Amino acid sequence: MCFIWKHPTLPHEEVSVETLSRLPGGFDNLNVSGGEPTLRKDLREIIDVVHPKARIVEISSNGLHWERLEPIIRKYPGIKVRFSLEGSEETNNRIRGEDNGYRTKVAGLRRLRELGGTDLGFACVIQDDNVDELTKLYEFCTEEGFEFATSALHNAFQFHKADNFPYDRLRVAREVENLITAMLRTNNAKTMFRAYLNLGLIRKILGQDRLIPCTAGTDFIFVDPWSDIYACNVRDDLLLGNLVRESWGEIIAGPAAVRMRGEVAACKQNCWMVTTARTAMRNSLIPQLPKTKPLLWVLRNKLRVTLGLPIDFERDIDYGDVRADVSVSRRDSYLGVTVKRLPQRASERHYPQGPFFNR
C-alpha cells in the first residue's frame, strides 16, 4: 500500500520543531503522520508545539512502538491516535509484513486506554485481501471501545507506489455494503457519518467519481518531510511553497496557491482518502457540522435500517459502471524479506515513481 519505508528520509534534513512552530493556530484537525512518527526522537516536542494550534491533533502510527506514545497520552489524554490494522492476526501480519504486529498493536492501544486515552482507534485499508474481515474488525473495535477508520487503496506521490488498485473491484465494493449497514445500526453520530464516508469508498473502489468535489489546498494542505507545502499528498505538481523559506501567509496567498485552486477544480484524480473525504463532507461555515447531502443520506438510511429495511445502494451506486484497469500483478508480502532501502536526500528528486492515476 505504501513504500515510504523503502525510501527513508535523513533525520537531520526533516522538518524541524522550529519550522512547525511557524504554522498558525486555528486548525480544526492536524494529523502528524509519516512514514512513522514514533521514529522521531523529538515527537513529544512536536506535539507540544502543534497541540495548541488545532482543535484535534492526531497521530497516525503503525503501532509497533506504541510505548513511545505513553508520555504523550499521559500529558494529552484527548489526543487522537490511530494504529494501522488490516484484519485478523494472520491477515494483518501478512499484508503489513509484521512478525507480531496484530498482538503488539492491540496490546498497545489497550495500554494507552489504561493511561487515560480517550480517542483511540484502528485504521484499515480496504483491499481484496481483507475485505471479507471488515465487519468483524469493526465489531471487534466496537466491543473494545475503539474507533474504526477506513480507507481504500490509493496512489499518491507520498506513497512511492503506483499499483494500488483492487484485483476485483466489484467484489470488494459489494463487501463494503455490510460494513455500512453495521455502522448505521449504531446511535453514534460519528460512526453513522463514517457510513457515508464508506459509501464514497465504494465509488472509489469501482472507479467512479467522488460523491463530493475535492477541496484540496483550500480546506486542507500537506506538509512533506522537507517542509514543502502541497495542496495534497497525491499531486506533486501542486507545490505551494516551503515553510522554511516563506511565511504561512505568503504561501497560502501566493501565485502558486491561486493557480492551484484552478488545478484542483479541474483535477481528474479520483481520490477519497479520509482527509479529503472528511473535509469535503463538512459544512464550510461550521466544520463540526456536515453538509446537506451527507446529512440527508445518513438520516434516510438510518431510518431504513431502524425499520428493518435494506439500504438501497443502487440509488447512489451504479454497479454496472466498473472501471477496468490494466492487469495488476499480485502484491507480494514482505514478511521475512530483506529489502535494500534507498534514502531520500533533500538535494535529490523526492518522488521519482513517475505518472500514475487514481480511478
C-alpha positions, 0 to 999 in steps of 0.5 A, a space after each residue: 500500500 505504501 513504500 515510504 519505508 523503502 525510501 527513508 528520509 535523513 533525520 537531520 534534513 526533516 522538518 524541524 520543531 522550529 519550522 512547525 512552530 511557524 504554522 498558525 493556530 486555528 486548525 480544526 484537525 492536524 494529523 502528524 503522520 509519516 512514514 512513522 512518527 514514533 521514529 522521531 526522537 523529538 515527537 513529544 516536542 512536536 506535539 507540544 508545539 502543534 497541540 495548541 494550534 488545532 482543535 484535534 491533533 492526531 497521530 497516525 502510527 503503525 503501532 509497533 512502538 506504541 510505548 513511545 506514545 505513553 508520555 504523550 497520552 499521559 500529558 494529552 489524554 484527548 489526543 487522537 491516535 490511530 494504529 494501522 490494522 488490516 484484519 485478523 492476526 494472520 491477515 494483518 501480519 501478512 499484508 503489513 509484513 509484521 512478525 507480531 504486529 496484530 498482538 503488539 498493536 492491540 496490546 498497545 492501544 489497550 495500554 494507552 486506554 489504561 493511561 487515560 486515552 480517550 480517542 483511540 482507534 484502528 485504521 484499515 485499508 480496504 483491499 481484496 485481501 481483507 475485505 471479507 474481515 471488515 465487519 468483524 474488525 469493526 465489531 471487534 473495535 466496537 466491543 473494545 471501545 475503539 474507533 474504526 477508520 477506513 480507507 481504500 487503496 490509493 496512489 499518491 506521490 507520498 506513497 512511492 507506489 503506483 499499483 494500488 488498485 483492487 484485483 476485483 473491484 466489484 467484489 470488494 465494493 459489494 463487501 463494503 455494503 455490510 460494513 455500512 449497514 453495521 455502522 448505521 445500526 449504531 446511535 453514534 453520530 460519528 460512526 453513522 457519518 463514517 457510513 457515508 464516508 464508506 459509501 464514497 469508498 465504494 465509488 472509489 473502489 469501482 472507479 467512479 467519481 467522488 460523491 463530493 468535489 475535492 477541496 484540496 489546498 483550500 480546506 486542507 494542505 500537506 506538509 512533506 518531510 522537507 517542509 514543502 507545502 502541497 495542496 495534497 499528498 497525491 499531486 506533486 505538481 501542486 507545490 505551494 511553497 516551503 515553510 522554511 523559506 516563506 511565511 504561512 501567509 505568503 504561501 497560502 496567498 501566493 501565485 502558486 496557491 491561486 493557480 492551484 485552486 484552478 488545478 484542483 477544480 479541474 483535477 481528474 484524480 479520483 481520490 477519497 482518502 479520509 482527509 479529503 473525504 472528511 473535509 469535503 463532507 463538512 459544512 464550510 461555515 461550521 466544520 463540526 457540522 456536515 453538509 446537506 447531502 451527507 446529512 440527508 443520506 445518513 438520516 434516510 438510511 438510518 431510518 431504513 435500517 431502524 425499520 428493518 429495511 435494506 439500504 438501497 445502494 443502487 440509488 447512489 451506486 451504479 454497479 454496472 459502471 466498473 472501471 477496468 484497469 490494466 492487469 495488476 500483478 499480485 502484491 507480494 508480502 514482505 514478511 521475512 524479506 530483506 529489502 535494500 532501502 534507498 534514502 531520500 536526500 533533500 538535494 535529490 528528486 523526492 518522488 521519482 515513481 513517475 505518472 500514475 492515476 487514481 480511478 
